[in-house]
Amino acid sequence: MRKHSKAVSAVLKILYIGLIMLFFYAPIAVMILFSFNAGISRAKFTGFSLQHYANMAADNMMLTALKNTLIIALIASAIATLIGTYAAFVIARLSPFKKSLVLKSLNIPMLNADIVTGISLLLFFVFISIPLGFFSLLIAHVMFNVPYVTMSVLPKIRQLNKSTYEAALDLGAPPALAFRKVVLPEIMPGVVSGALMAFTLSLDDFIISYFTSGTDFMTLSVYINSMTKKSIPLSVNALSTLLFIAVFVILVIINLRPASRKTKK
């Protein structure tokens, strides 16, 4: 009787996890399927074709929007990673009261509604006479990415063994070398996680980008939103499929690296 109940419980757990996975990935599977549709319908699959991938490659506006999005995401995530990592070290040295105060203030941009952040940034840029375009969008993306990077790096700093760094200094290593050889490898998982999170947030942001990009510099999300007034072509499915595959490959590589290091050790 007990074995039967355990078997039933295991089956229910598997079904529950399967339903969750289906809920998450069924829309993506449908998107990928219709990116190979021979027709133009989003409701009926009429055959296999690569025409929408060819149309995507020929759409100069879409490719320009994609290029702008990748440029902003790469630069903003790099700058936010540097600022956020340094901020994490500064916060770790604060007194408990100041640390609590700063962490609570960092939570505000993360919990604040994007539309409020977007409108406030738009008004701020107009107030200080910064034209809307590449630089205003870059500043906005760096601003909302920094708290996420800081929160990713801070737990790794708390886990650091200060004695190891001090021992490296006692053995004659310069501070920069000791940081690079001792501290940086220990916090690198948090830095990489924060950088990936910043890159992903910049890549798919729409609301803040909509208010701060202007008319001369358009990201992919803003460009696709402008297409919703008509009908979104299936070339968008093709581009989204390629982006999904690229992100999936990056995540697989990042998750396989720690396993390979453990195997070598």
MOFENPE-V366487 format. One record per residue. N is the residue number from 0. RES is the residue in three letters. SS is DSSP state (H for helix, E for strand, L for the rest). PSI is psi in whole degrees, -180 to 180 (* if undefined). OMEGA is omega as a letter, one per 40 degrees, with the letter a starting at -180 (999 if undefined). Layout:
# MOFENPE-V366487
((N;RES;SS;PSI;OMEGA) (N;RES;SS;PSI;OMEGA))
This chain:
# MOFENPE-V366487
((0;MET;L;-43;a) (1;ARG;H;-40;i) (2;LYS;H;-38;i) (3;HIS;H;-44;i) (4;SER;H;-36;i) (5;LYS;H;-40;i) (6;ALA;H;-44;i) (7;VAL;H;-42;i) (8;SER;H;-41;i) (9;ALA;H;-41;i) (10;VAL;H;-42;i) (11;LEU;H;-39;i) (12;LYS;H;-42;i) (13;ILE;H;-42;i) (14;LEU;H;-41;i) (15;TYR;H;-47;i) (16;ILE;H;-39;i) (17;GLY;H;-40;i) (18;LEU;H;-39;i) (19;ILE;H;-46;i) (20;MET;H;-39;i) (21;LEU;H;-42;i) (22;PHE;H;-38;a) (23;PHE;H;-43;a) (24;TYR;H;-10;i) (25;ALA;H;-45;i) (26;PRO;H;-38;i) (27;ILE;H;-39;i) (28;ALA;H;-41;i) (29;VAL;H;-41;i) (30;MET;H;-46;a) (31;ILE;H;-42;a) (32;LEU;H;-47;a) (33;PHE;H;-10;i) (34;SER;L;-18;i) (35;PHE;L;13;a) (36;ASN;E;136;i) (37;ALA;L;-25;i) (38;GLY;L;-167;a) (39;ILE;L;3;a) (40;SER;L;145;i) (41;ARG;L;1;a) (42;ALA;L;-15;a) (43;LYS;L;123;i) (44;PHE;L;117;a) (45;THR;L;-2;i) (46;GLY;L;169;a) (47;PHE;E;132;i) (48;SER;L;154;i) (49;LEU;L;17;a) (50;GLN;H;-33;a) (51;HIS;H;-29;i) (52;TYR;H;-37;i) (53;ALA;H;-41;i) (54;ASN;H;-38;i) (55;MET;H;-45;a) (56;ALA;H;-23;a) (57;ALA;H;-7;a) (58;ASP;L;99;a) (59;ASN;H;-37;a) (60;MET;H;-41;i) (61;MET;H;-42;i) (62;LEU;H;-36;i) (63;THR;H;-42;i) (64;ALA;H;-39;i) (65;LEU;H;-44;i) (66;LYS;H;-44;i) (67;ASN;H;-41;a) (68;THR;H;-44;a) (69;LEU;H;-39;i) (70;ILE;H;-49;i) (71;ILE;H;-44;a) (72;ALA;H;-43;a) (73;LEU;H;-49;a) (74;ILE;H;-46;a) (75;ALA;H;-41;a) (76;SER;H;-36;i) (77;ALA;H;-47;i) (78;ILE;H;-44;a) (79;ALA;H;-34;i) (80;THR;H;-43;i) (81;LEU;H;-49;a) (82;ILE;H;-45;a) (83;GLY;H;-38;i) (84;THR;H;-44;i) (85;TYR;H;-40;i) (86;ALA;H;-35;i) (87;ALA;H;-40;i) (88;PHE;H;-40;i) (89;VAL;H;-44;a) (90;ILE;H;-38;a) (91;ALA;H;-24;a) (92;ARG;L;-5;a) (93;LEU;L;162;i) (94;SER;L;158;a) (95;PRO;H;-40;a) (96;PHE;H;-48;a) (97;LYS;H;-39;i) (98;LYS;H;-45;i) (99;SER;H;-40;a) (100;LEU;H;-44;a) (101;VAL;H;-42;a) (102;LEU;H;-39;i) (103;LYS;H;-37;i) (104;SER;H;-30;i) (105;LEU;H;-27;i) (106;ASN;H;-23;a) (107;ILE;H;-51;i) (108;PRO;H;-30;a) (109;MET;H;-34;a) (110;LEU;H;-15;a) (111;ASN;L;145;i) (112;ALA;L;138;a) (113;ASP;H;-35;a) (114;ILE;H;-34;i) (115;VAL;H;-44;i) (116;THR;H;-44;a) (117;GLY;H;-46;a) (118;ILE;H;-42;a) (119;SER;H;-39;i) (120;LEU;H;-40;i) (121;LEU;H;-48;i) (122;LEU;H;-36;a) (123;PHE;H;-44;i) (124;PHE;H;-38;i) (125;VAL;H;-38;a) (126;PHE;H;-40;a) (127;ILE;L;12;i) (128;SER;L;40;i) (129;ILE;L;119;a) (130;PRO;L;142;a) (131;LEU;L;129;a) (132;GLY;L;-143;a) (133;PHE;H;-49;a) (134;PHE;H;-38;i) (135;SER;H;-40;i) (136;LEU;H;-40;i) (137;LEU;H;-44;i) (138;ILE;H;-43;a) (139;ALA;H;-43;a) (140;HIS;H;-39;i) (141;VAL;H;-41;a) (142;MET;H;-47;a) (143;PHE;H;-8;i) (144;ASN;H;-30;a) (145;VAL;H;-47;a) (146;PRO;H;-37;a) (147;TYR;H;-40;i) (148;VAL;H;-44;a) (149;THR;H;-45;a) (150;MET;H;-24;i) (151;SER;H;-34;a) (152;VAL;H;-33;a) (153;LEU;H;-44;i) (154;PRO;H;-35;i) (155;LYS;H;-35;i) (156;ILE;H;-37;i) (157;ARG;H;-28;a) (158;GLN;L;-6;a) (159;LEU;L;145;i) (160;ASN;L;106;a) (161;LYS;H;-27;a) (162;SER;H;-33;a) (163;THR;H;-44;i) (164;TYR;H;-43;i) (165;GLU;H;-35;i) (166;ALA;H;-38;i) (167;ALA;H;-38;i) (168;LEU;H;-40;i) (169;ASP;H;-29;i) (170;LEU;L;3;i) (171;GLY;L;4;i) (172;ALA;L;135;i) (173;PRO;L;156;a) (174;PRO;H;-41;a) (175;ALA;H;-42;i) (176;LEU;H;-40;i) (177;ALA;H;-39;i) (178;PHE;H;-43;a) (179;ARG;H;-36;a) (180;LYS;H;-27;a) (181;VAL;H;-53;a) (182;VAL;H;-48;a) (183;LEU;H;-44;i) (184;PRO;H;-30;a) (185;GLU;H;-35;a) (186;ILE;H;-3;a) (187;MET;H;-40;i) (188;PRO;H;-40;i) (189;GLY;H;-37;i) (190;VAL;H;-45;i) (191;VAL;H;-42;i) (192;SER;H;-44;i) (193;GLY;H;-40;i) (194;ALA;H;-42;i) (195;LEU;H;-40;i) (196;MET;H;-42;i) (197;ALA;H;-43;i) (198;PHE;H;-44;a) (199;THR;H;-42;i) (200;LEU;H;-40;i) (201;SER;H;-35;a) (202;LEU;H;-41;a) (203;ASP;H;9;i) (204;ASP;L;138;i) (205;PHE;L;-51;a) (206;ILE;H;-51;a) (207;ILE;H;-40;i) (208;SER;H;-36;a) (209;TYR;H;-38;a) (210;PHE;H;-22;a) (211;THR;H;0;a) (212;SER;L;-26;a) (213;GLY;L;-165;a) (214;THR;L;-17;a) (215;ASP;L;-15;a) (216;PHE;L;109;a) (217;MET;L;130;i) (218;THR;L;172;a) (219;LEU;H;-42;a) (220;SER;H;-40;i) (221;VAL;H;-38;i) (222;TYR;H;-44;i) (223;ILE;H;-37;i) (224;ASN;H;-37;i) (225;SER;H;-23;i) (226;MET;H;-16;a) (227;THR;L;-18;i) (228;LYS;L;-22;i) (229;LYS;L;-115;i) (230;SER;L;131;a) (231;ILE;L;121;i) (232;PRO;L;160;a) (233;LEU;L;-7;i) (234;SER;H;-25;i) (235;VAL;H;-38;i) (236;ASN;H;-42;a) (237;ALA;H;-45;i) (238;LEU;H;-42;i) (239;SER;H;-36;i) (240;THR;H;-44;i) (241;LEU;H;-39;i) (242;LEU;H;-41;i) (243;PHE;H;-44;i) (244;ILE;H;-41;a) (245;ALA;H;-46;i) (246;VAL;H;-40;a) (247;PHE;H;-43;i) (248;VAL;H;-42;i) (249;ILE;H;-44;i) (250;LEU;H;-39;i) (251;VAL;H;-44;a) (252;ILE;H;-44;a) (253;ILE;H;-38;a) (254;ASN;H;-24;i) (255;LEU;H;-24;a) (256;ARG;H;-48;i) (257;PRO;H;-37;i) (258;ALA;H;-40;i) (259;SER;H;-36;i) (260;ARG;H;-42;i) (261;LYS;H;-38;i) (262;THR;H;-42;i) (263;LYS;H;-40;i) (264;LYS;L;*;999))
